[in-house]
Amino acid sequence: MFGVKFIKIKMKNAEEIVKYAKRDEKMFMHEVLTFKQNESLDQGLHKYDFDFHVSKSQPCFAAGDVAAYIEAKVEFDEILAHPLIANMFIILLGSPSDSQQISLEHIHQDFVEDVGSFEVSFKSKHLTTQGFIDIGLYLPSAAPGLEIKGVKVKFEQHTVIQNKDKVISTPPVDKEVLLLEGSRDSTLIRANSEQDAITGHWILQLPSNDNIKPTTMEFSQGRIQRKHYLEFNIMFKKDTLRLAAVRVPLTITQRTLSTAAQVPSDYGQSSNPIPTKRFWELPHSHLFSHCPADTTEDDLKSAAVGNAIGAPQGLSLSALRK
């Protein structure tokens, strides 16, 4: 028999920003659950279930910004007994919609003067850093003789740091060029008649830059707000050489815990660049207990097709006391 003063479970979620060259931490969640006070426990394994309510407005995981963890502590009645303490870092994920469903197709429609209707489509609004994106460009009613000279696709991350709705800082926009094709002296695509549409197709990889973090959901209370865009710049010639740009909003989610970011190394390099079944349409594994970025490529592929062997879930104190 062991005399137990209490078993205490804490859950914390904190966001850290650098404000005026000083680190400033704000605790968004600090819940404490205490049970088994002044009770005796038999020797052996004891399992307990507990629940914490996490509001969707909680700031979500972004490496270097937000950290959440659960701490378990057991305090004994024995005079010389040391308490058992264990910590388990957790990841809070933000969903783009209340339904928790992610749409797999997105079409952005715009209108460009002298070009006409301009559509950009891609598979999955649920994008991740380092993930691949299957992009289609479609001009359904291009004017006869219209020539696309060049295409440039640029990724942008806009960051705003605020406190109580007051903007503290707006760091420089993070930009990366994902595609650069053509020149003023070449012709990539040409519309030969009024019935012809102009189409383009590319498979691009989103940045792996450590500065790229998840998109902030509109319901988040976090002080760090991030928005992401793909900007399409096309150089075209109808009568004269001109430039046009269309900006497409994106939702970038966590690379960790997402199989959408894991793609075979030869993806897009074969004679048929589009797999018969896209990687992000394969069954998702629900067994992740750690960041898959720390595992091998074979582990990632196994996880993506749903046959990975997951580590036990939960927080155990058994290894702390012999």
PAVO-331692 format. One record per residue: y, z, x negated of N, C-alpha, C in turn; residue in one letter. Coordinates in steps of 0.2 Angstrom, whole numbers, padded with zeros to 4 digits, always signed. Example, Ala and Ser with C-alpha at 12.3 -4.5 7.8 and 13.67 -1.06 7.14 Angstrom:
# PAVO-331692
-0028+0039-0066-0022+0039-0062-0016+0039-0066a/-0011+0035-0064-0005+0036-0068+0000+0039-0064s/
//
This chain:
# PAVO-331692
-0006+0000-0004+0000+0000+0000+0006+0000-0004m/+0011-0004-0003+0017-0004-0006+0023-0002-0001f/+0027+0002-0004+0033+0004+0000+0039-0001-0001g/+0041-0004+0004+0046-0009+0004+0053-0007+0007v/+0058-0007+0003+0065-0005+0006+0067-0010+0011k/+0067-0017+0009+0069-0022+0013+0066-0029+0010f/+0066-0034+0014+0066-0041+0011+0072-0044+0014i/+0075-0047+0009+0082-0050+0011+0082-0058+0009k/+0084-0062+0014+0084-0069+0013+0092-0071+0013i/+0094-0075+0008+0101-0077+0009+0101-0085+0008k/+0106-0088+0012+0107-0095+0011+0114-0096+0010m/+0116-0100+0005+0123-0101+0003+0124-0109+0002k/+0130-0111+0004+0132-0118+0003+0139-0118+0000n/+0140-0120-0006+0147-0120-0009+0149-0126-0011a/+0155-0128-0011+0158-0134-0013+0163-0132-0019e/+0163-0136-0024+0168-0134-0030+0172-0140-0031e/+0179-0139-0032+0183-0144-0034+0187-0142-0040i/+0190-0147-0043+0195-0145-0049+0202-0146-0046v/+0206-0141-0045+0213-0141-0043+0218-0139-0048k/+0222-0143-0049+0227-0141-0054+0224-0138-0061y/+0219-0142-0063+0215-0141-0069+0211-0134-0069a/+0210-0131-0063+0206-0125-0062+0201-0126-0057k/+0195-0123-0058+0190-0124-0054+0191-0119-0048r/+0189-0122-0042+0190-0118-0036+0184-0119-0032d/+0181-0114-0030+0175-0114-0026+0176-0111-0019e/+0174-0115-0014+0174-0112-0007+0167-0112-0004k/+0166-0106-0002+0159-0105+0001+0160-0107+0009m/+0156-0112+0011+0156-0114+0018+0150-0111+0022f/+0145-0108+0018+0140-0105+0022+0137-0099+0018m/+0136-0093+0021+0133-0087+0017+0130-0083+0022h/+0124-0085+0024+0120-0081+0029+0115-0077+0026e/+0114-0071+0029+0109-0066+0026+0105-0063+0032v/+0098-0063+0030+0093-0061+0035+0089-0056+0032l/+0089-0050+0035+0085-0044+0032+0080-0042+0037t/+0074-0041+0034+0068-0038+0038+0064-0034+0034f/+0059-0031+0037+0054-0027+0034+0057-0021+0031k/+0062-0018+0034+0065-0012+0031+0061-0006+0031q/+0060-0003+0025+0057+0004+0025+0050+0003+0028n/+0046-0002+0026+0039-0002+0029+0034-0003+0023e/+0028-0002+0025+0023-0002+0020+0019-0008+0021s/+0017-0012+0015+0013-0018+0015+0007-0017+0011l/+0001-0019+0014-0005-0019+0011-0005-0024+0005d/-0009-0023+0000-0009-0028-0006-0012-0034-0003q/-0009-0040-0006-0012-0046-0004-0006-0051-0002g/-0007-0057+0001-0002-0062+0002+0001-0061+0009l/+0007-0061+0009+0011-0060+0016+0015-0066+0016h/+0015-0069+0022+0019-0075+0024+0024-0074+0029k/+0030-0076+0029+0035-0075+0034+0039-0081+0036y/+0040-0082+0042+0044-0088+0044+0051-0086+0046d/+0056-0090+0044+0063-0088+0046+0067-0094+0047f/+0072-0094+0050+0076-0100+0052+0084-0098+0051d/+0087-0103+0048+0094-0103+0048+0097-0109+0051f/+0103-0108+0055+0106-0114+0058+0111-0117+0054h/+0110-0123+0052+0115-0127+0048+0119-0132+0052v/+0125-0130+0053+0130-0135+0056+0130-0142+0053s/+0131-0147+0057+0132-0154+0054+0138-0154+0050k/+0143-0150+0051+0149-0150+0048+0149-0148+0041s/+0143-0145+0039+0143-0142+0032+0143-0148+0027q/+0147-0147+0022+0147-0152+0016+0140-0153+0014p/+0139-0159+0012+0132-0161+0010+0131-0162+0003c/+0125-0162+0000+0124-0163-0007+0127-0169-0010f/+0131-0167-0016+0133-0173-0020+0133-0169-0027a/+0130-0172-0031+0129-0169-0038+0136-0167-0041a/+0136-0161-0043+0143-0159-0046+0148-0157-0041g/+0147-0157-0035+0152-0155-0030+0149-0150-0025d/+0143-0151-0022+0141-0146-0017+0134-0144-0019v/+0133-0137-0019+0127-0134-0021+0124-0129-0015a/+0118-0130-0013+0116-0125-0008+0109-0122-0011a/+0108-0116-0009+0101-0113-0011+0100-0107-0007y/+0093-0105-0007+0090-0100-0003+0088-0095-0009i/+0090-0088-0008+0088-0083-0012+0084-0078-0008e/+0078-0076-0011+0074-0071-0008+0073-0065-0012a/+0074-0059-0010+0074-0053-0014+0070-0048-0010k/+0065-0045-0014+0061-0039-0011+0063-0033-0015v/+0065-0028-0012+0067-0021-0015+0061-0016-0013e/+0058-0013-0018+0053-0008-0017+0055-0001-0017f/+0051+0003-0014+0053+0011-0014+0051+0014-0020d/+0047+0011-0024+0045+0014-0031+0051+0015-0035e/+0051+0020-0038+0057+0022-0042+0058+0017-0048i/+0052+0016-0052+0053+0011-0058+0051+0004-0056l/+0051+0002-0050+0049-0005-0048+0055-0009-0048a/+0055-0015-0052+0060-0019-0052+0060-0024-0045h/+0066-0026-0043+0065-0030-0037+0063-0037-0039p/+0060-0040-0034+0058-0047-0035+0063-0052-0032l/+0066-0057-0036+0071-0061-0034+0069-0068-0036i/+0069-0073-0031+0068-0080-0033+0073-0084-0029a/+0075-0090-0032+0080-0094-0030+0077-0101-0029n/+0079-0105-0024+0076-0111-0023+0082-0116-0020m/+0084-0120-0025+0090-0125-0023+0087-0130-0017f/+0092-0131-0012+0090-0135-0007+0095-0141-0006i/+0093-0146-0003+0098-0152-0002+0099-0152+0006i/+0106-0152+0007+0108-0153+0014+0110-0161+0015l/+0107-0164+0019+0108-0171+0020+0112-0173+0026l/+0117-0177+0026+0121-0179+0031+0119-0186+0034g/+0118-0186+0041+0116-0192+0044+0122-0195+0047s/+0122-0202+0047+0128-0206+0049+0129-0205+0057p/+0123-0203+0060+0124-0203+0068+0120-0197+0070s/+0122-0194+0076+0119-0188+0079+0112-0189+0080d/+0110-0195+0082+0103-0197+0084+0098-0197+0078s/+0101-0196+0072+0097-0196+0066+0094-0203+0064q/+0095-0208+0068+0093-0214+0067+0097-0219+0063q/+0095-0222+0058+0099-0227+0054+0097-0234+0056i/+0102-0238+0058+0101-0245+0059+0100-0249+0053s/+0095-0253+0054+0093-0257+0048+0096-0264+0047l/+0100-0266+0052+0104-0272+0051+0111-0271+0053e/+0116-0274+0049+0123-0273+0050+0126-0280+0049h/+0130-0282+0054+0134-0288+0054+0142-0286+0054i/+0145-0288+0049+0153-0287+0049+0156-0294+0051h/+0160-0294+0056+0163-0300+0058+0171-0300+0057q/+0173-0305+0054+0181-0305+0053+0183-0313+0054d/+0190-0314+0053+0192-0320+0054+0197-0321+0048f/+0196-0327+0044+0201-0328+0039+0204-0335+0040v/+0211-0334+0039+0215-0340+0041+0213-0346+0036e/+0213-0352+0039+0211-0358+0035+0203-0358+0033d/+0200-0353+0035+0193-0353+0033+0189-0352+0040v/+0191-0348+0045+0188-0347+0051+0184-0341+0052g/+0179-0341+0056+0175-0335+0057+0171-0334+0050s/+0171-0327+0049+0168-0325+0042+0164-0319+0044f/+0157-0320+0042+0152-0315+0044+0149-0313+0037e/+0148-0306+0037+0144-0303+0031+0139-0299+0034v/+0133-0300+0033+0127-0297+0035+0123-0294+0030s/+0120-0288+0031+0115-0285+0026+0110-0281+0029f/+0105-0280+0026+0099-0276+0029+0101-0268+0027k/+0101-0264+0032+0102-0257+0031+0109-0255+0030s/+0111-0250+0035+0118-0247+0034+0116-0240+0030k/+0110-0239+0029+0108-0233+0026+0107-0235+0018h/+0112-0235+0015+0112-0238+0008+0112-0232+0003l/+0109-0233-0003+0109-0227-0008+0112-0230-0015t/+0114-0226-0019+0116-0228-0025+0110-0230-0029t/+0110-0235-0033+0105-0239-0037+0100-0243-0032q/+0102-0243-0025+0098-0246-0021+0099-0254-0020g/+0095-0258-0018+0096-0265-0018+0099-0267-0011f/+0103-0272-0010+0105-0274-0004+0105-0281-0003i/+0102-0283+0002+0101-0290+0004+0107-0293+0008d/+0111-0297+0005+0117-0299+0008+0117-0306+0010i/+0120-0308+0016+0121-0314+0018+0128-0316+0020g/+0130-0322+0018+0137-0324+0019+0137-0330+0024l/+0140-0330+0030+0140-0335+0035+0146-0337+0038y/+0148-0343+0037+0154-0346+0040+0152-0351+0045l/+0151-0349+0052+0148-0353+0057+0152-0359+0059p/+0159-0359+0057+0163-0365+0060+0167-0367+0054s/+0165-0369+0048+0169-0371+0043+0172-0378+0044a/+0178-0378+0042+0181-0385+0043+0178-0390+0038a/+0177-0396+0040+0175-0402+0036+0178-0402+0030p/+0174-0403+0024+0177-0403+0018+0179-0397+0014g/+0178-0391+0018+0179-0385+0015+0174-0384+0009l/+0177-0381+0003+0173-0380-0002+0174-0373-0005e/+0168-0369-0006+0168-0363-0008+0168-0363-0016i/+0173-0362-0020+0173-0362-0027+0170-0357-0030k/+0171-0350-0028+0168-0345-0031+0168-0339-0027g/+0163-0334-0028+0162-0328-0024+0162-0322-0029v/+0166-0317-0027+0166-0311-0030+0164-0305-0026k/+0160-0301-0027+0158-0295-0023+0159-0289-0027v/+0164-0285-0024+0166-0279-0028+0164-0272-0024k/+0162-0267-0027+0160-0261-0024+0166-0256-0025f/+0168-0253-0020+0174-0248-0021+0172-0241-0018e/+0174-0236-0021+0174-0229-0019+0181-0226-0019q/+0183-0224-0013+0189-0221-0012+0188-0213-0011h/+0192-0209-0015+0191-0202-0014+0197-0199-0013t/+0197-0194-0008+0203-0190-0007+0201-0182-0007v/+0205-0178-0010+0203-0171-0011+0209-0168-0006i/+0206-0164-0001+0211-0161+0003+0209-0153+0004q/+0214-0150+0007+0213-0143+0009+0217-0141+0015n/+0213-0139+0020+0216-0138+0027+0220-0144+0029k/+0217-0150+0028+0220-0157+0031+0226-0159+0026d/+0228-0155+0021+0233-0157+0017+0230-0160+0010k/+0233-0166+0009+0230-0170+0003+0232-0167-0003v/+0228-0165-0008+0229-0162-0014+0229-0167-0019i/+0225-0172-0019+0224-0177-0025+0221-0183-0022s/+0222-0188-0025+0219-0195-0023+0217-0198-0030t/+0211-0196-0033+0209-0199-0039+0209-0207-0039p/+0209-0210-0045+0209-0217-0045+0202-0220-0041p/+0203-0226-0038+0197-0229-0035+0192-0231-0040v/+0186-0229-0039+0180-0232-0043+0178-0239-0041d/+0178-0244-0045+0177-0250-0044+0172-0253-0048k/+0167-0257-0045+0162-0260-0050+0161-0267-0047e/+0161-0272-0051+0159-0279-0049+0152-0280-0048v/+0149-0282-0042+0142-0283-0041+0140-0290-0042l/+0144-0295-0041+0143-0302-0041+0149-0306-0043l/+0148-0310-0047+0154-0315-0049+0151-0322-0051l/+0152-0326-0046+0149-0333-0047+0154-0338-0046e/+0154-0344-0049+0158-0350-0048+0164-0349-0052g/+0168-0354-0051+0175-0355-0054+0179-0360-0051s/+0185-0361-0053+0190-0366-0049+0187-0373-0051r/+0183-0374-0056+0181-0381-0058+0174-0382-0055d/+0171-0378-0051+0165-0379-0049+0165-0378-0041s/+0159-0381-0038+0158-0380-0031+0152-0377-0029t/+0152-0371-0026+0146-0367-0025+0143-0370-0018l/+0147-0370-0013+0145-0372-0006+0150-0377-0003i/+0147-0382+0000+0152-0387+0003+0150-0388+0011r/+0155-0388+0015+0153-0390+0022+0154-0398+0023a/+0149-0401+0024+0149-0409+0025+0151-0411+0031n/+0150-0408+0037+0152-0410+0043+0154-0404+0048s/+0157-0406+0054+0159-0400+0058+0153-0396+0061e/+0147-0399+0060+0141-0396+0063+0138-0391+0057q/+0140-0392+0051+0137-0388+0046+0140-0381+0045d/+0136-0376+0044+0139-0370+0043+0138-0368+0035a/+0142-0364+0033+0142-0362+0026+0138-0356+0025i/+0133-0355+0021+0129-0349+0021+0128-0348+0013t/+0127-0341+0012+0126-0339+0005+0121-0333+0006g/+0117-0332+0000+0113-0326+0000+0112-0324-0007h/+0112-0317-0007+0112-0314-0014+0108-0307-0013w/+0104-0305-0018+0101-0298-0018+0105-0295-0024i/+0109-0290-0022+0113-0286-0027+0110-0279-0027l/+0112-0275-0033+0110-0268-0034+0117-0264-0034q/+0117-0259-0030+0123-0255-0030+0123-0251-0036l/+0129-0248-0038+0130-0245-0044+0126-0239-0045p/+0124-0238-0052+0120-0232-0054+0125-0227-0057s/+0131-0228-0057+0137-0224-0060+0136-0217-0057n/+0137-0212-0062+0136-0205-0060+0142-0203-0055d/+0148-0207-0056+0154-0206-0052+0153-0207-0044n/+0148-0212-0043+0147-0214-0036+0143-0208-0032i/+0146-0206-0027+0143-0200-0023+0142-0203-0016k/+0139-0199-0012+0138-0201-0005+0144-0201-0001p/+0144-0205+0004+0150-0206+0009+0150-0200+0013t/+0156-0197+0014+0157-0191+0018+0157-0193+0025t/+0153-0190+0029+0153-0191+0036+0159-0188+0039m/+0161-0192+0045+0167-0190+0048+0168-0183+0051e/+0162-0180+0052+0162-0173+0055+0161-0168+0049f/+0161-0170+0043+0161-0165+0038+0167-0161+0037s/+0166-0154+0035+0172-0150+0034+0174-0150+0026q/+0170-0154+0022+0171-0153+0015+0178-0156+0013g/+0180-0153+0008+0187-0154+0005+0187-0161+0001r/+0181-0163-0001+0181-0169-0005+0178-0175+0000i/+0183-0180+0002+0181-0185+0006+0180-0192+0003q/+0175-0195+0004+0174-0201+0000+0172-0207+0006r/+0175-0213+0004+0173-0219+0008+0171-0224+0004k/+0167-0229+0006+0165-0234+0002+0165-0241+0006h/+0167-0246+0001+0168-0253+0004+0164-0258-0001y/+0162-0264+0002+0161-0270-0001+0167-0274+0000l/+0170-0277-0005+0175-0282-0004+0173-0289-0006e/+0173-0293-0002+0171-0300-0003+0177-0304-0005f/+0178-0307-0011+0183-0312-0012+0180-0319-0013n/+0183-0323-0009+0181-0330-0010+0186-0335-0012i/+0185-0339-0017+0190-0344-0019+0188-0351-0016m/+0192-0354-0011+0190-0359-0008+0195-0365-0008f/+0193-0371-0007+0198-0377-0007+0197-0381-0001k/+0203-0381+0003+0203-0386+0009+0208-0392+0007k/+0214-0390+0006+0219-0394+0004+0221-0392-0003d/+0222-0386-0004+0224-0383-0010+0219-0377-0012t/+0219-0375-0018+0215-0369-0020+0218-0362-0017l/+0214-0359-0014+0216-0352-0011+0211-0347-0012r/+0213-0341-0010+0209-0335-0011+0209-0331-0004l/+0203-0328-0002+0203-0324+0004+0198-0318+0002a/+0200-0313+0006+0196-0307+0005+0194-0303+0011a/+0188-0301+0012+0186-0297+0017+0183-0291+0015v/+0185-0285+0018+0182-0278+0016+0177-0276+0021r/+0171-0274+0019+0166-0272+0023+0165-0264+0022v/+0165-0260+0027+0164-0253+0026+0156-0252+0025p/+0155-0247+0021+0148-0245+0019+0147-0237+0020l/+0141-0236+0022+0139-0228+0022+0134-0228+0016t/+0136-0224+0011+0131-0223+0005+0128-0216+0006i/+0122-0215+0006+0119-0209+0007+0115-0206+0000t/+0112-0201+0000+0110-0198-0006+0104-0202-0009q/+0104-0203-0015+0099-0207-0018+0092-0202-0018r/+0093-0196-0019+0088-0191-0019+0085-0191-0012t/+0079-0190-0011+0075-0190-0005+0075-0196-0001l/+0077-0202-0004+0078-0208+0000+0073-0213-0004s/+0068-0216+0000+0064-0221-0003+0068-0228-0003t/+0073-0228+0000+0077-0234+0001+0080-0236-0006a/+0080-0232-0011+0083-0233-0017+0078-0235-0022a/+0072-0235-0020+0066-0236-0025+0063-0243-0024q/+0064-0248-0028+0062-0255-0028+0058-0257-0034v/+0053-0261-0033+0049-0263-0038+0054-0267-0043p/+0052-0267-0050+0056-0269-0055+0057-0277-0054s/+0052-0280-0051+0053-0288-0051+0056-0290-0044d/+0059-0285-0041+0062-0287-0034+0067-0292-0035y/+0067-0298-0032+0072-0303-0032+0071-0308-0038g/+0066-0307-0042+0065-0311-0047+0059-0316-0046q/+0056-0316-0041+0050-0320-0040+0053-0327-0036s/+0048-0331-0035+0050-0338-0032+0052-0336-0025s/+0049-0331-0022+0051-0329-0015+0055-0322-0015n/+0061-0322-0016+0065-0316-0017+0064-0311-0012p/+0063-0313-0006+0063-0308+0000+0055-0307+0001i/+0053-0300+0000+0046-0299+0002+0045-0300+0009p/+0038-0301+0011+0037-0302+0018+0038-0295+0022t/+0038-0290+0019+0040-0283+0022+0045-0280+0017k/+0051-0279+0019+0056-0276+0015+0054-0269+0013r/+0056-0267+0007+0054-0261+0004+0056-0255+0009f/+0062-0255+0012+0065-0250+0016+0062-0250+0023w/+0057-0255+0024+0054-0255+0031+0047-0251+0030e/+0045-0250+0024+0038-0247+0023+0039-0239+0026l/+0033-0236+0027+0033-0229+0030+0036-0225+0025p/+0040-0220+0027+0044-0215+0023+0039-0209+0022h/+0039-0206+0016+0036-0200+0015+0040-0194+0017s/+0037-0189+0020+0040-0183+0022+0038-0177+0017h/+0036-0179+0011+0033-0174+0007+0037-0172+0001l/+0043-0175+0000+0047-0174-0005+0049-0167-0006f/+0048-0163-0011+0051-0157-0012+0055-0156-0018s/+0057-0162-0021+0061-0162-0027+0065-0169-0027h/+0069-0170-0032+0072-0176-0033+0068-0182-0036c/+0066-0187-0032+0061-0192-0035+0064-0196-0041p/+0070-0195-0042+0073-0198-0048+0070-0195-0055a/+0067-0189-0054+0064-0186-0060+0056-0188-0061d/+0054-0192-0057+0047-0194-0057+0046-0201-0060t/+0039-0203-0061+0038-0210-0064+0039-0215-0058t/+0039-0221-0060+0040-0227-0056+0034-0227-0051e/+0028-0226-0054+0022-0226-0049+0022-0221-0044d/+0025-0215-0046+0026-0209-0041+0030-0212-0035d/+0036-0215-0037+0041-0217-0033+0038-0222-0028l/+0034-0227-0030+0031-0232-0026+0026-0229-0021k/+0022-0224-0024+0017-0220-0020+0021-0217-0014s/+0027-0214-0016+0030-0210-0011+0033-0215-0005a/+0035-0221-0008+0038-0226-0003+0033-0228+0002a/+0027-0229+0000+0022-0232+0005+0019-0226+0009v/+0021-0220+0008+0018-0214+0012+0012-0211+0010g/+0009-0212+0003+0003-0209+0001+0004-0204-0005n/+0010-0202-0006+0011-0197-0011+0008-0190-0009a/+0006-0187-0014+0004-0180-0013+0010-0175-0014i/+0012-0172-0009+0018-0168-0010+0016-0161-0012g/+0021-0158-0016+0020-0151-0018+0021-0146-0012a/+0018-0140-0012+0019-0135-0007+0026-0134-0005p/+0028-0133+0001+0035-0132+0003+0036-0124+0004q/+0042-0122+0003+0044-0115+0003+0045-0112-0003g/+0047-0106-0003+0049-0102-0008+0044-0096-0009l/+0041-0095-0015+0036-0090-0016+0038-0085-0021s/+0036-0079-0020+0038-0074-0025+0032-0072-0029l/+0026-0075-0028+0020-0072-0031+0019-0072-0038s/+0023-0077-0041+0023-0078-0049+0027-0073-0052a/+0031-0069-0049+0036-0065-0052+0033-0058-0053l/+0028-0056-0050+0025-0049-0051+0018-0050-0052r/+0015-0047-0057+0008-0047-0059+0005-0040-0057k/
//
